[in-house]
Structures are given as structure tokens and as C-alpha cells.
């Protein structure tokens, strides 16, 4: 039985806006719809906390998920490799049972693969994976999770 649930979410579809920094790219109208739809599904996992990259597209994705959980902006999620994301997870309070992490590819896709050994055929914008961890957050490491569910728009 899992003692922790992690939902890894890639931000929804973002636009390429000339002159904007990468961190400032907004979601497209399609991306806004994708994020709302993903939230409808993710709510059933009753997350206690949302960990989110500071970029505009990830913050807006987290907002549109509409989850009844506090959102913490984590600078270390932006441009993160799986080891960086594991570091963020390991800092999570042990009392928290369910976390949503909203980030970017390729890091989020690689995190899912590392934790679960699952091979997902891509991880497009607004895709998410639900992972059961049988260890405390502080012990999250490659191979410590099981893929429970994966969804893509």
C-alpha cells in the first residue's frame, strides 16, 4: 500500500511570444482548456500540496487545475533534471500524503521514468502521471515508485 501519492504534471500548452523570456511564456487558449480538464481528473487524488515551477505557464497551469491545496513556488523545479526534482520532493514535510508537482519537460518525464521504471510514450503538455511511493518523501529515489495512472490530453 502506498504511503505517498505523487502526481507529476507537465505544464499545459504554452505559446511562443516573441520578445518574452522563456519564464514569461503564457498558456494558449488550448492550454487553458487542457489545464482545466487535467484538474478535473487530478482532484480525485485529493492533493495536500502543489509544488510549482516559477514560470508563468506552470503557475497558470497550477491555478487552472483548481485543486484545493496550497501552491508553493519552487525555483528548483524550473529547468530541473530528475535529481533536482527528487531534491525538491525530499524536502516535503513528512505529514503530507499527496503532492502535485507542476514542471517542465524533459525533467518531469524523466522523473516519472526514474521513479517507476515505466516507459511512457512521450509526455506532452498537460500530461500527468500518478505515482505511488512506498517510502517517505525524504527517501524518494529512482525505483521507489509505482505508476498508478498516466494521462495525456
N, C-alpha and C positions, 0 to 999 in steps of 0.2 A: 504494500500500500504506500502510495506517495505521501511524503510528509511536506512536500512543497510543490507548487504549480507555477511554472514559468510560461508566459505567453510572449513569444518573440514576434514583434510586428515590424515589417518594413514600412516606412512612410508611404502614403498614397502618392499617386501620380503628381509630379511637380512640373511646372512649366520652366522653360528656358527663357529667362528675361534678360535681354541684352543690358549690360551696364550694372547688373546686380551681382553682388558677391554670391558665391555658392550658398553660403549660410542664409541668404535672404530670399532664395527662390520660393515662391508661393505655390500652393496647390492649384491645379487646374480645376475647373468645374467638375470634370470627371473624377479627379482625385478627391474632391469633397464628397461626392456620392459614394466612392469606394470606402472612404473612412467611416462614413455613417453606417454603411452596410456591414463592415467588419465589426463595428461596435455592437451592432445588434446581436451578432454571434458571440463575441467575446464576453459580453455581460454575463452570460450563463456561468462563467468561471469565477464570478464574484471576486475580482482582484481587490487586494488590500492597498496596493501601491502601484503607481505608474512611474517608471524611470524613463526619462525622455532626453534625447539629444537637444541641444540649444538651438538648432536650426529652425527657421520659420516653418518649413514643411513638416518637420517632425512635431513641433509644438502644436500646429494646427491639426495634424492627424490625431494627436492625443486628445485634443479638445473635442474633435468631432466624434471620437469613439464614444463619448458620452458616458464614461464609466464613473461610478460613484466611489471614487478613490482619489486620494491626494496625488498630485503630479509633482515630482521632483525633477528639476532640470539638472542633468549630469553632463558636464562638459566633456568628460572622458568617453562619452558614447559617440561623439562626432568623430568621423574618420577612424573609428576603432577597429582593431583586429580582435579576433576571438579572445585572446589572452586579456586584452584591455576590458572587454565586456565581462569576462569572468571576474576580473578585479572589482568591477562595479557591483556585480551580484554578491560577491563575498563580503562586501561592506553592508549588506542589507541586514536590518535588525532581525534577529532570530525569531521574534514573536510574529513576524509577517509570514503568512502561509501562501499567499498568491501574489505574484508580481507580473506586471506587463512591462516589457522593455520595448520602447519605440526607437528604432535606429535606422541605419543605412546599410545598403549592400556595398561591398561583399561581406562585411563583418557579421551582419545578422544571419545570413545564410550559412556562413562558415561556423558560426556559433551553434546553430541547430545541428549541423553535421558533426561537430566535435562532441557535443554533449550526448548525442543519441546514436551516433554511427549510422544514422539514416541518410539516404541519398535522395534528396528531393530534386526533382527535375526543374530547377530554376526556383527563384524566389522573387517574383515580380512585385512592383509597387502594390501595397495594401495586402500582400500575402502575410499569413501568420502561421505560427506553429505552436502547439500546446505541448509542453514537456513536463513530465512528472519526474521530480528529483527525489531520490530516496535518501538524500543526505541534507544536512543543514546548509544554508546559503554559504557559510564560510568554507565549506568543503566542496563546493561546486567545482567540478573539474571534468576534463574530457572523459566520456564514457559513463558518467554518473546519472544520466537521464534516459528516459524512455519517451519516444514520440507517441503522444496520445491522439493527436489530431493535427492535420495540416489543411489549410485552405488558401485558395488564391482566387482573385477576382475573375 
